[in-house]
Amino acid sequence: MTPALQAIPFSILDRSRVRQGQPHPEALRETVEFARLAEEWGYHRFWVSEHHSVPGVAGSAPTVLAAAIAAGTSRIRVGTGGVMLPNHQPLVVAEQFGVLESLYPGRIDMGLGRSVGFTGGVRRALGHDKRDAEDFDAQLTELLDYFTDGRQGVHAWPAEGLRVPAFLLAIGSGAERAARFGLPLVIAAAAGEDAMVESIERYRAEFRPGPGGETPYVVVSGSVVIADTAELAHRLLLPEAWSSAWSRTRGEFPPLLPPEVIEREPMTDRQRELFTDALRGHIHGTEAEVRTELDRLVRRTDADEFLVHTSTYDRAARLESHRRLAAAVGLRASLTSASR
């Protein structure tokens, strides 16, 4: 075991992905069961996400789902990765997290993002548009105010006075914003590893103490798959890669397909290009191969925590991958030593 991996906690982000032919309620129940197993294996946090009108994602109400997960577990931290603040009024978000923290004290995280609905129709149904994301700083300031002494005579009971750690998802200028607000940063190598490292360096250089603490805190997020061979691990990546390619050419994320179906699926040149691109940047292979790559990435980013987000059609293989990862990086010590 490398010291770099032993020194940090590992956590999970689950989007309640739906497999072909699977009812959405079943996917949500699987998420709750997944959280119970994650706690047993020693993961530090279990987060859920927010998506609207997405056929392949059942997780549309993250605070509701977080409540079910917190009720079904006892130690693991539970939160969102994230609540998309432009879709909601800050007062309502503060109240929801205040209720969660009141019911499950010391276990709730408030991960926040600035994405709006995937399509114009979804944005209209939510009562928002892309311009709302431009007001994110004001929305974030208002939300954080409700946890101190209210705002302009309005109080978000029971949130006021509670400490609910807020994390900022790095999208666009997210790293600079997290530094300015003094919040922990959650970042993935979506634009490439070099760009991610540059954003992390700016975040640390520009960080000002704030609601999130006195020092910077970086959560690196990535897809990790462990299987008996690198080839088998790579095959488990095909369903999510195909879903990503489909979404960018058809405008919606479909349910996950089995790899053997994808291998027979005809693709346009553009879909093939997007599919190939979506298969890059994942950490996959045997335990030894994954440990080596994780160690390199953690050392390069000096990450304080690693957030695993992995989707595939084969539910059993995904669970086994997370179990093997937990054993491979020694998560039991991470769970007890993490400070946030």
The 8 nearest C-alpha neighbors of each residue, nearest first, counted from 0:
[[1, 2, 328, 5, 4, 327, 329, 290],
 [0, 2, 3, 4, 5, 294, 290, 328],
 [3, 1, 5, 4, 6, 0, 294, 7],
 [4, 2, 6, 1, 5, 294, 298, 297],
 [5, 3, 6, 2, 1, 7, 328, 294],
 [6, 4, 2, 3, 7, 1, 328, 329],
 [5, 7, 3, 4, 2, 333, 8, 303],
 [8, 6, 304, 5, 303, 4, 333, 9],
 [9, 7, 333, 304, 43, 337, 334, 305],
 [8, 10, 305, 42, 43, 304, 306, 7],
 [9, 11, 306, 44, 43, 42, 307, 45],
 [12, 10, 307, 45, 306, 308, 46, 44],
 [11, 13, 46, 308, 47, 45, 307, 306],
 [12, 14, 47, 15, 46, 308, 11, 48],
 [13, 15, 48, 16, 47, 58, 56, 12],
 [16, 14, 57, 58, 26, 13, 56, 27],
 [17, 15, 56, 14, 55, 57, 26, 18],
 [16, 18, 55, 254, 56, 26, 21, 255],
 [17, 19, 255, 254, 21, 312, 20, 256],
 [20, 18, 254, 255, 21, 256, 17, 257],
 [19, 21, 18, 22, 254, 17, 255, 256],
 [20, 22, 18, 19, 17, 23, 25, 26],
 [23, 21, 25, 24, 20, 26, 17, 18],
 [22, 24, 26, 57, 25, 17, 21, 27],
 [25, 23, 27, 26, 22, 28, 57, 21],
 [24, 26, 28, 23, 27, 22, 29, 21],
 [27, 25, 29, 23, 24, 28, 15, 17],
 [28, 26, 30, 24, 29, 25, 15, 57],
 [27, 29, 25, 31, 30, 26, 24, 32],
 [28, 30, 32, 26, 27, 31, 33, 25],
 [31, 29, 33, 27, 28, 32, 15, 34],
 [32, 30, 34, 28, 68, 33, 29, 35],
 [31, 33, 29, 35, 34, 30, 28, 36],
 [32, 34, 30, 36, 31, 35, 29, 37],
 [35, 33, 37, 31, 32, 36, 38, 30],
 [36, 34, 32, 38, 33, 37, 72, 39],
 [35, 37, 39, 33, 38, 34, 40, 32],
 [38, 36, 34, 40, 39, 42, 35, 33],
 [37, 39, 41, 35, 36, 40, 75, 42],
 [38, 40, 36, 37, 41, 35, 42, 34],
 [41, 39, 37, 38, 42, 325, 36, 322],
 [40, 42, 331, 330, 38, 39, 334, 37],
 [43, 41, 10, 37, 9, 38, 44, 40],
 [42, 44, 334, 10, 75, 9, 8, 76],
 [45, 43, 76, 10, 75, 77, 42, 11],
 [44, 46, 11, 77, 12, 10, 76, 34],
 [45, 47, 78, 12, 79, 80, 77, 11],
 [48, 46, 79, 13, 80, 14, 12, 61],
 [47, 49, 80, 81, 14, 79, 61, 58],
 [48, 50, 59, 61, 58, 82, 60, 81],
 [51, 49, 59, 58, 53, 48, 56, 52],
 [50, 52, 59, 53, 116, 49, 121, 117],
 [51, 53, 54, 50, 121, 59, 56, 117],
 [52, 54, 56, 51, 55, 252, 251, 50],
 [55, 53, 253, 56, 254, 252, 52, 251],
 [54, 56, 254, 253, 17, 252, 53, 16],
 [57, 55, 16, 53, 17, 58, 15, 54],
 [56, 58, 23, 15, 59, 16, 27, 26],
 [59, 57, 15, 56, 49, 14, 60, 50],
 [58, 60, 50, 49, 51, 57, 61, 48],
 [61, 59, 63, 62, 58, 49, 64, 50],
 [62, 60, 64, 63, 49, 48, 47, 65],
 [61, 63, 65, 64, 60, 66, 95, 79],
 [64, 62, 66, 61, 65, 60, 67, 95],
 [63, 65, 61, 67, 66, 62, 68, 60],
 [66, 64, 62, 68, 63, 67, 61, 69],
 [65, 67, 69, 63, 64, 68, 70, 62],
 [66, 68, 70, 64, 65, 69, 71, 63],
 [69, 67, 65, 71, 31, 70, 66, 72],
 [68, 70, 66, 72, 71, 67, 65, 77],
 [71, 69, 67, 68, 72, 66, 73, 103],
 [70, 72, 68, 69, 67, 35, 73, 31],
 [73, 71, 69, 70, 35, 68, 74, 75],
 [72, 74, 75, 69, 71, 70, 38, 35],
 [75, 73, 72, 76, 38, 106, 69, 43],
 [74, 76, 38, 44, 43, 77, 73, 72],
 [75, 77, 106, 44, 107, 43, 45, 74],
 [78, 76, 45, 107, 44, 46, 106, 108],
 [79, 77, 108, 46, 107, 109, 65, 45],
 [80, 78, 81, 46, 110, 47, 48, 109],
 [81, 79, 110, 48, 46, 47, 82, 111],
 [80, 82, 79, 110, 111, 48, 112, 83],
 [81, 83, 111, 84, 49, 79, 112, 110],
 [84, 82, 112, 113, 85, 86, 114, 111],
 [83, 85, 86, 87, 113, 82, 112, 111],
 [86, 84, 132, 87, 131, 83, 113, 115],
 [87, 85, 84, 83, 115, 127, 125, 88],
 [88, 86, 84, 85, 89, 92, 91, 83],
 [87, 89, 90, 91, 92, 86, 84, 85],
 [90, 88, 142, 92, 91, 93, 138, 87],
 [91, 89, 93, 88, 92, 155, 94, 142],
 [90, 92, 94, 93, 89, 88, 95, 87],
 [93, 91, 89, 95, 94, 90, 96, 88],
 [94, 92, 90, 96, 91, 95, 97, 158],
 [95, 93, 97, 91, 155, 92, 96, 158],
 [96, 94, 92, 98, 97, 93, 91, 99],
 [97, 95, 99, 98, 93, 94, 100, 92],
 [158, 96, 98, 94, 157, 100, 95, 99],
 [97, 99, 101, 95, 96, 100, 94, 102],
 [100, 98, 96, 102, 101, 97, 103, 95],
 [101, 99, 104, 103, 97, 102, 98, 107],
 [100, 102, 98, 99, 104, 103, 97, 157],
 [101, 103, 99, 100, 104, 98, 97, 66],
 [104, 102, 100, 101, 106, 99, 105, 107],
 [105, 103, 100, 101, 106, 102, 107, 99],
 [104, 106, 107, 103, 100, 76, 163, 162],
 [105, 107, 76, 104, 103, 77, 108, 75],
 [106, 108, 77, 78, 100, 76, 105, 163],
 [109, 107, 78, 164, 163, 77, 110, 165],
 [108, 110, 165, 78, 79, 164, 166, 111],
 [109, 111, 166, 81, 79, 80, 165, 167],
 [112, 110, 81, 82, 167, 83, 168, 166],
 [113, 111, 83, 168, 81, 114, 82, 84],
 [112, 114, 83, 132, 84, 85, 115, 135],
 [115, 113, 83, 112, 116, 132, 85, 84],
 [114, 116, 85, 86, 129, 117, 113, 122],
 [115, 117, 122, 121, 118, 51, 114, 119],
 [116, 118, 115, 121, 119, 122, 51, 250],
 [119, 117, 121, 120, 116, 122, 250, 251],
 [120, 118, 122, 121, 123, 117, 116, 128],
 [119, 121, 123, 118, 122, 124, 116, 117],
 [122, 120, 124, 118, 116, 123, 119, 125],
 [123, 121, 116, 119, 125, 127, 128, 124],
 [122, 124, 126, 120, 125, 121, 127, 119],
 [125, 123, 121, 126, 122, 120, 127, 119],
 [126, 124, 122, 123, 127, 121, 86, 116],
 [125, 127, 123, 124, 122, 128, 86, 121],
 [128, 126, 122, 125, 123, 131, 86, 129],
 [127, 129, 122, 130, 131, 123, 115, 126],
 [128, 130, 131, 132, 115, 127, 133, 122],
 [129, 131, 133, 132, 128, 134, 127, 85],
 [130, 132, 133, 129, 134, 85, 128, 127],
 [131, 133, 135, 130, 134, 85, 129, 113],
 [132, 134, 131, 130, 135, 129, 136, 85],
 [135, 133, 132, 131, 137, 136, 138, 130],
 [134, 136, 138, 132, 137, 133, 139, 113],
 [137, 135, 139, 138, 134, 140, 133, 176],
 [136, 138, 140, 135, 139, 134, 141, 142],
 [139, 137, 135, 141, 136, 140, 142, 89],
 [138, 140, 142, 136, 141, 137, 135, 143],
 [141, 139, 137, 143, 138, 142, 136, 144],
 [140, 142, 144, 138, 139, 143, 137, 89],
 [143, 141, 89, 139, 144, 140, 145, 93],
 [142, 144, 140, 145, 146, 141, 139, 147],
 [145, 143, 141, 147, 146, 142, 149, 140],
 [144, 146, 149, 143, 147, 142, 155, 159],
 [145, 147, 159, 144, 158, 160, 143, 161],
 [148, 146, 144, 160, 159, 145, 149, 143],
 [149, 147, 145, 159, 146, 144, 150, 160],
 [148, 150, 145, 154, 153, 144, 147, 152],
 [149, 151, 153, 152, 144, 145, 154, 148],
 [152, 150, 153, 149, 154, 148, 144, 145],
 [151, 153, 150, 149, 154, 148, 155, 145],
 [154, 152, 150, 149, 151, 155, 145, 90],
 [153, 155, 149, 156, 145, 152, 150, 159],
 [156, 154, 94, 158, 145, 159, 157, 90],
 [157, 155, 158, 154, 159, 94, 97, 98],
 [156, 158, 97, 159, 155, 98, 94, 101],
 [97, 159, 157, 156, 146, 161, 155, 94],
 [160, 158, 146, 147, 161, 157, 156, 145],
 [159, 161, 147, 146, 158, 162, 148, 157],
 [162, 160, 158, 159, 146, 163, 97, 100],
 [161, 163, 164, 160, 146, 100, 105, 158],
 [162, 164, 108, 161, 165, 107, 109, 100],
 [165, 163, 108, 109, 162, 211, 166, 107],
 [164, 166, 109, 110, 163, 108, 211, 182],
 [167, 165, 110, 183, 182, 184, 111, 109],
 [166, 168, 111, 184, 110, 177, 185, 169],
 [169, 167, 185, 112, 111, 170, 186, 184],
 [170, 168, 173, 186, 174, 185, 167, 171],
 [169, 171, 173, 172, 168, 113, 112, 174],
 [170, 172, 173, 169, 174, 175, 113, 168],
 [173, 171, 174, 175, 170, 176, 169, 177],
 [172, 174, 169, 170, 176, 171, 175, 177],
 [175, 173, 177, 169, 176, 202, 172, 198],
 [174, 176, 178, 177, 173, 172, 202, 179],
 [177, 175, 179, 173, 178, 174, 180, 172],
 [176, 178, 182, 174, 180, 179, 175, 181],
 [179, 177, 206, 181, 175, 202, 176, 180],
 [178, 180, 176, 177, 181, 207, 206, 175],
 [181, 179, 177, 178, 182, 209, 176, 207],
 [180, 182, 209, 208, 178, 207, 179, 211],
 [183, 181, 211, 177, 180, 166, 184, 178],
 [184, 182, 216, 166, 217, 211, 215, 167],
 [183, 185, 217, 167, 218, 177, 166, 216],
 [186, 184, 218, 168, 169, 219, 167, 217],
 [185, 187, 169, 219, 220, 168, 184, 218],
 [188, 186, 220, 189, 219, 221, 195, 185],
 [187, 189, 191, 192, 195, 190, 186, 194],
 [190, 188, 187, 191, 192, 195, 280, 186],
 [189, 191, 188, 194, 192, 195, 187, 193],
 [192, 190, 188, 194, 189, 193, 195, 280],
 [191, 193, 188, 195, 194, 196, 190, 189],
 [194, 192, 196, 195, 191, 197, 188, 190],
 [195, 193, 197, 192, 196, 191, 190, 198],
 [194, 196, 192, 198, 188, 193, 197, 199],
 [197, 195, 199, 193, 198, 194, 300, 200],
 [196, 198, 194, 200, 195, 199, 193, 201],
 [199, 197, 195, 201, 196, 200, 174, 202],
 [200, 198, 202, 196, 201, 197, 203, 195],
 [199, 201, 197, 203, 202, 198, 204, 196],
 [202, 200, 204, 198, 199, 203, 205, 197],
 [201, 203, 199, 178, 205, 200, 174, 204],
 [202, 204, 206, 200, 201, 205, 215, 199],
 [203, 205, 201, 202, 206, 200, 178, 199],
 [206, 204, 202, 203, 178, 201, 207, 179],
 [207, 205, 178, 203, 202, 204, 181, 179],
 [206, 208, 181, 179, 178, 209, 205, 180],
 [209, 207, 213, 181, 212, 214, 206, 210],
 [208, 210, 181, 211, 212, 180, 207, 182],
 [211, 209, 212, 181, 182, 208, 180, 165],
 [212, 210, 182, 209, 181, 183, 164, 165],
 [213, 211, 209, 210, 214, 208, 181, 182],
 [212, 214, 208, 209, 215, 211, 207, 181],
 [213, 215, 212, 208, 216, 206, 207, 181],
 [216, 214, 203, 183, 206, 217, 213, 182],
 [215, 217, 183, 303, 184, 214, 218, 182],
 [218, 216, 184, 303, 302, 183, 185, 219],
 [217, 219, 185, 304, 305, 303, 184, 302],
 [220, 218, 305, 186, 187, 185, 306, 302],
 [221, 219, 306, 187, 305, 186, 307, 218],
 [220, 222, 307, 308, 187, 223, 306, 219],
 [221, 223, 309, 308, 281, 307, 282, 224],
 [222, 224, 282, 283, 309, 281, 307, 221],
 [225, 223, 283, 320, 232, 282, 284, 226],
 [224, 226, 320, 284, 285, 283, 232, 286],
 [227, 225, 232, 228, 285, 284, 231, 320],
 [226, 228, 285, 231, 229, 225, 284, 232],
 [229, 227, 231, 230, 226, 285, 284, 232],
 [228, 230, 284, 232, 231, 285, 233, 283],
 [231, 229, 233, 228, 232, 234, 284, 226],
 [232, 230, 234, 228, 233, 229, 226, 235],
 [233, 231, 226, 229, 235, 234, 284, 230],
 [232, 234, 230, 236, 235, 231, 229, 283],
 [233, 235, 231, 236, 232, 237, 230, 258],
 [234, 236, 232, 233, 237, 311, 231, 238],
 [237, 235, 233, 234, 238, 239, 311, 240],
 [236, 238, 240, 234, 235, 239, 258, 241],
 [239, 237, 241, 255, 240, 256, 311, 236],
 [240, 238, 242, 241, 237, 236, 311, 310],
 [241, 239, 277, 243, 237, 242, 238, 274],
 [240, 242, 244, 238, 243, 239, 274, 245],
 [243, 241, 239, 245, 240, 244, 252, 253],
 [242, 244, 240, 246, 241, 245, 239, 247],
 [245, 243, 273, 274, 241, 247, 246, 242],
 [244, 246, 242, 248, 243, 247, 249, 241],
 [247, 245, 251, 252, 250, 243, 249, 248],
 [246, 248, 244, 245, 250, 249, 243, 251],
 [247, 249, 245, 246, 250, 244, 270, 269],
 [250, 248, 246, 245, 251, 247, 252, 244],
 [251, 249, 246, 247, 248, 252, 118, 245],
 [252, 250, 246, 249, 253, 53, 245, 54],
 [251, 253, 246, 55, 242, 53, 54, 243],
 [254, 252, 55, 54, 242, 251, 255, 246],
 [255, 253, 55, 18, 19, 17, 54, 256],
 [254, 256, 18, 238, 312, 19, 17, 253],
 [255, 257, 238, 19, 312, 258, 18, 260],
 [256, 258, 260, 259, 312, 238, 261, 255],
 [259, 257, 261, 260, 237, 238, 262, 256],
 [258, 260, 262, 261, 257, 263, 256, 264],
 [261, 259, 263, 258, 257, 262, 264, 256],
 [262, 260, 264, 258, 263, 259, 257, 256],
 [261, 263, 259, 260, 264, 258, 265, 237],
 [264, 262, 261, 260, 265, 259, 258, 266],
 [263, 265, 261, 262, 260, 266, 259, 241],
 [266, 264, 263, 267, 261, 262, 271, 270],
 [267, 265, 270, 271, 264, 268, 269, 274],
 [266, 268, 270, 269, 271, 265, 272, 248],
 [267, 269, 271, 270, 272, 266, 273, 274],
 [270, 268, 272, 267, 271, 273, 266, 248],
 [269, 271, 273, 267, 272, 268, 244, 266],
 [270, 272, 274, 268, 269, 273, 266, 275],
 [271, 273, 269, 275, 270, 274, 276, 268],
 [274, 272, 276, 244, 270, 275, 271, 277],
 [273, 275, 271, 244, 277, 276, 272, 240],
 [276, 274, 272, 278, 277, 273, 271, 279],
 [275, 277, 273, 278, 274, 279, 272, 240],
 [278, 276, 240, 274, 275, 279, 273, 243],
 [277, 279, 275, 276, 240, 274, 280, 236],
 [280, 278, 277, 276, 281, 275, 282, 240],
 [279, 281, 282, 278, 188, 191, 277, 222],
 [282, 280, 222, 279, 283, 223, 278, 221],
 [283, 281, 223, 222, 289, 224, 280, 292],
 [284, 282, 224, 223, 225, 232, 289, 281],
 [283, 285, 229, 225, 232, 288, 289, 228],
 [284, 286, 288, 225, 287, 226, 228, 227],
 [287, 285, 289, 288, 290, 225, 327, 284],
 [286, 288, 290, 285, 289, 291, 284, 327],
 [289, 287, 285, 291, 284, 290, 286, 292],
 [288, 290, 286, 292, 291, 287, 284, 283],
 [291, 289, 293, 287, 288, 292, 294, 286],
 [290, 292, 294, 288, 289, 293, 287, 295],
 [293, 291, 295, 289, 294, 290, 296, 288],
 [294, 292, 296, 290, 295, 291, 289, 297],
 [293, 295, 291, 297, 292, 296, 290, 298],
 [294, 296, 292, 298, 293, 297, 299, 291],
 [297, 295, 299, 293, 298, 294, 300, 292],
 [298, 296, 294, 300, 302, 301, 299, 295],
 [297, 299, 301, 295, 296, 300, 294, 3],
 [300, 298, 296, 297, 301, 295, 196, 302],
 [299, 301, 302, 297, 298, 196, 296, 199],
 [302, 300, 298, 297, 299, 303, 296, 217],
 [303, 301, 300, 297, 217, 304, 218, 219],
 [302, 304, 217, 7, 218, 216, 301, 305],
 [305, 303, 218, 8, 7, 302, 9, 219],
 [304, 306, 9, 219, 218, 220, 10, 307],
 [307, 305, 220, 10, 11, 9, 219, 221],
 [308, 306, 11, 221, 222, 220, 12, 10],
 [309, 307, 222, 12, 221, 11, 13, 306],
 [308, 310, 222, 223, 307, 311, 224, 13],
 [311, 309, 239, 308, 16, 312, 317, 236],
 [310, 312, 313, 238, 235, 239, 236, 317],
 [311, 313, 255, 257, 18, 314, 238, 256],
 [314, 312, 316, 315, 311, 317, 235, 257],
 [315, 313, 317, 316, 312, 318, 311, 310],
 [314, 316, 318, 317, 313, 319, 320, 312],
 [317, 315, 319, 313, 314, 318, 320, 226],
 [316, 318, 320, 314, 319, 315, 313, 321],
 [319, 317, 315, 321, 320, 316, 322, 314],
 [318, 320, 322, 316, 317, 321, 323, 315],
 [319, 321, 225, 317, 323, 318, 322, 224],
 [320, 322, 324, 318, 323, 319, 325, 317],
 [323, 321, 319, 325, 324, 320, 318, 40],
 [324, 322, 326, 320, 325, 321, 327, 319],
 [323, 325, 327, 321, 326, 322, 320, 328],
 [326, 324, 322, 330, 323, 327, 328, 329],
 [325, 327, 323, 329, 324, 328, 322, 330],
 [326, 328, 324, 325, 329, 323, 286, 290],
 [329, 327, 326, 325, 330, 4, 324, 5],
 [330, 328, 326, 331, 327, 325, 5, 332],
 [331, 329, 333, 41, 325, 332, 328, 334],
 [330, 332, 41, 334, 333, 329, 335, 40],
 [331, 333, 330, 334, 335, 336, 329, 5],
 [332, 334, 8, 330, 336, 331, 335, 7],
 [335, 333, 43, 331, 332, 336, 41, 337],
 [334, 336, 333, 332, 337, 331, 43, 338],
 [335, 337, 333, 334, 332, 338, 8, 7],
 [338, 336, 335, 334, 339, 333, 8, 7],
 [339, 337, 336, 335, 334, 8, 333, 7],
 [338, 337, 164, 216, 108, 336, 211, 43]]
